[in-house]
Amino acid sequence: MTKQPHIRDYQGKRIHMIGVGGSSMSGLAQMLISKGYQVSGSDRTEGYLIGDVRAAGAQVFIGHAAQQVHGADLVVYTGAAASDNPERVEADRLGIPSIERSVLLGQLMEGYPEAVGICGAHGKTSTTSMLSQMLVECGLDPSVHIGGKLDAIGGSTRIGQGRAFLAEACEFRRSFLEMRPTVAVVLNIDADHLDCYKDIDEIEATFGQFMHLLPDSGVCIGKGTDERVMRQMRTLKCRTLTFGMTEDCDFHPANLQEDDRGYASYDLVAEGKTAAHVKMAVPGDFNVENGLAALCTAYVLGADLQQAAQSLGRFTGAHRRFEKTGEINGGAELFHDYSHNPAEMRNAVSVARKRCKGTLYAVMQPHTFSRVRTLFDEYLTCTEAADVTVVTDICAAREKDPGDLNSGMLVDGMLAHGVSAVWTPSFDDTEAYLRAHLKPGDLAITMGCGDVNMLNEQIHRHDAEQDG
């Protein structure tokens, strides 16, 4: 069996990254550049993170072509780049070594005494961002890799001199099994990525495998109210801690209150003692839980809990997480959220509902045909708290259109469930609909992990051009 290449053996050499515009790959590219590697890369479209990669010093090609790997010493490819990708095929033909993204992440985490992997179907980026800001502001100087942009660390990556490396641990194609965590944070176990898992039981079992990567000296932090998480945690030999909204969790809120916009405040109870007061600067119960997970992890890593709680109170969110992008039509608010499955969209709409004083428009870009097919029924009601649901065409991403599924079928199902919905296939159609309907006091939130954030940019650009 051929030995797998290791990034440390390519110091100063050219690394070519297939799918470099992805939320994780773009950060890894910047991390490699900061460590002295030469980086080139390619992606199928000009995504919003490509500019950051170029600014860091990488040569980036739009579109995939065989000649783009010529001269590379090592190829790193995203899990979404299939084996028939022309650059992967050419790398194999030329004998250029290749590794998958998750392998690179695992290799970069080696050597850190505290390797923290944060996993779950929902909340990974927000929780990792919260924890990153806490550790930075508590003086622990972590290294960080998140699947989004966080102003507190200047982007999606950070090279620190401390003991900890924090990273999102993604279950897609079981990639988190390439990590070697000493601390595992399990936010939830839910049905997603059913294009590569048979069912929820197989997903749970795989999360269990990840948790069992921990050494006996490690720590597993899990959501105490998630039965699937708890079932797997009970099989571990290492130390375990729980977080959640109920008193039987090691880290939980007491005297929880919420203002009319959904922002919570509470007393943090840590292992039976009131440790700090928390006033959240991001809304929603799900963010209370994310914050509890981050506080519990910060505690395990040696942070002062009062300082960490104060830091959490200054956390206003990562980009593309319930992010206000501007206003249109004289005072209607426009937001964007990275929600990419029905459970996350339901959370985002619940937060928007509390903020909106007028009519709430939920703009959904369904992501991948396989996800829409397997979670079809959940899509039909996940935006029911909105007044109107606007559905764009499905973002195919890594998939091909099978021809038997489209957003019109989703809209028909929503209407049958009493959800007011309309199909606006293109971004131009969607912009026209919003401009025709939004009034001051209304709120529209675009949701998806594809390129629907570009819709917000398109709308604001058109406004700027008109003003100019």
Secondary structure, DSSP 8 states (H G I E B T S, - for coil): ------GGGGTTSEEEEETTTSHHHHHHHHHHHHTT-EEEEEESS--TTHHHHHHHT-EEEES--GGGGTT-SEEEE-TTS-TT-HHHHHHHHHT--EEEHHHHHHHHHTT-SEEEEEE-SS-HHHHHHHHHHHHHHTT---EEEEEEEEGGGTEEEE--SSSEEEEE---GGGGGGG---SEEEE-------TTT-SSHHHHHHHHHHHHTTS-TT-EEEEETT-HHHHHHHTT-SSEEEEESSSTTSSEEEEEEEE-TTS-EEEEEEETTEEEEEEE-SS-SHHHHHHHHHHHHHHHHTT--HHHHHHHHHT----TTSSEEEEEETTTEEEEEE---SHHHHHHHHHHHHHH-SS-EEEEE--B-HHHHHHTHHHHHHTTTTSSEEEE---B-TTS---SS--HHHHHHHHHHTT--EEE--SHHHHHHHHHHH--TT-EEEEE-SSSTHHHHHHHHHHHHHHH-
